[in-house]
Amino acid sequence: MVSFIFNFVHVAFRIYYFLLLANIILSWFPMRRGNVITDFIYEMTEPFLRIFRRILPPSPRFPLDFSPVLAIFALYIMEVLVFRLLVMLF
């Protein structure tokens, strides 16, 4: 049972990492809305990325969006904290 919980949490974080990576790659290409897959990726990642866009908004002078970098870093920190909490509980 314990290994199932650890594996489930690990897989959940990995899936979200891949969704963030897919969002980053898709942002390089002009795509129209309405595609089921791109809409799903956008809807799953945009609320999390929006937090970091408020912290570090892209400026007109330097239009690169660093919010995915901050999001991946924050997700990694959350993953470490969740696994430490699970180790303490089990």
C-alpha positions in Angstrom: 0.0 0.0 0.0 2.8 2.4 0.9 4.6 1.8 -2.4 1.4 2.4 -4.3 1.0 5.8 -2.7 4.6 6.7 -3.4 4.3 5.5 -7.0 1.0 7.3 -7.5 2.5 10.6 -6.3 5.6 10.1 -8.3 3.6 9.5 -11.5 1.3 12.4 -10.8 4.3 14.8 -10.6 5.9 13.3 -13.7 2.7 13.8 -15.7 2.5 17.4 -14.6 6.2 17.9 -15.5 5.5 16.6 -19.0 2.4 18.8 -19.3 4.5 21.8 -18.4 7.1 20.8 -21.0 4.4 20.3 -23.6 3.1 23.8 -22.9 6.6 25.3 -23.3 7.1 23.5 -26.6 3.6 24.4 -27.9 4.2 28.0 -27.0 6.9 28.2 -29.7 4.5 27.4 -32.5 1.5 29.5 -33.6 -1.5 27.3 -33.0 -5.1 28.0 -33.1 -7.3 27.2 -30.2 -9.9 24.4 -30.5 -7.5 21.4 -30.6 -8.6 19.0 -27.9 -5.0 18.1 -26.9 -3.6 21.7 -26.8 -6.7 22.9 -25.0 -6.3 20.2 -22.4 -2.6 21.0 -21.9 -3.3 24.7 -21.6 -6.2 24.2 -19.2 -4.1 22.0 -16.9 -1.0 24.2 -16.8 -2.2 27.8 -17.2 -3.6 28.3 -13.7 -0.2 27.1 -12.2 1.8 29.2 -14.6 -0.4 32.3 -14.0 0.9 32.4 -10.4 4.4 32.9 -11.7 3.5 35.3 -14.4 2.2 37.6 -11.7 5.5 37.3 -9.9 7.7 37.8 -13.0 5.7 39.2 -15.9 7.3 39.4 -19.3 8.3 43.0 -20.2 8.1 44.6 -23.6 11.8 45.2 -23.6 12.6 41.5 -22.8 9.6 39.4 -24.0 10.8 36.0 -22.8 8.5 34.3 -20.4 10.4 32.8 -17.5 7.3 31.6 -15.6 7.7 28.0 -16.8 11.2 27.9 -15.3 9.9 29.2 -12.0 6.9 26.8 -12.2 9.2 23.7 -12.7 11.4 24.8 -9.9 8.4 25.3 -7.5 7.0 22.0 -8.6 10.3 20.3 -7.8 10.3 21.8 -4.4 6.7 20.7 -3.8 7.6 17.2 -4.9 10.5 17.0 -2.4 8.3 18.3 0.4 5.5 15.9 -0.4 7.8 12.9 -0.5 9.4 14.0 2.8 6.0 14.3 4.3 5.0 10.9 3.1 8.2 9.4 4.5 7.4 10.9 7.9 3.9 9.6 7.8 4.8 6.1 6.8 
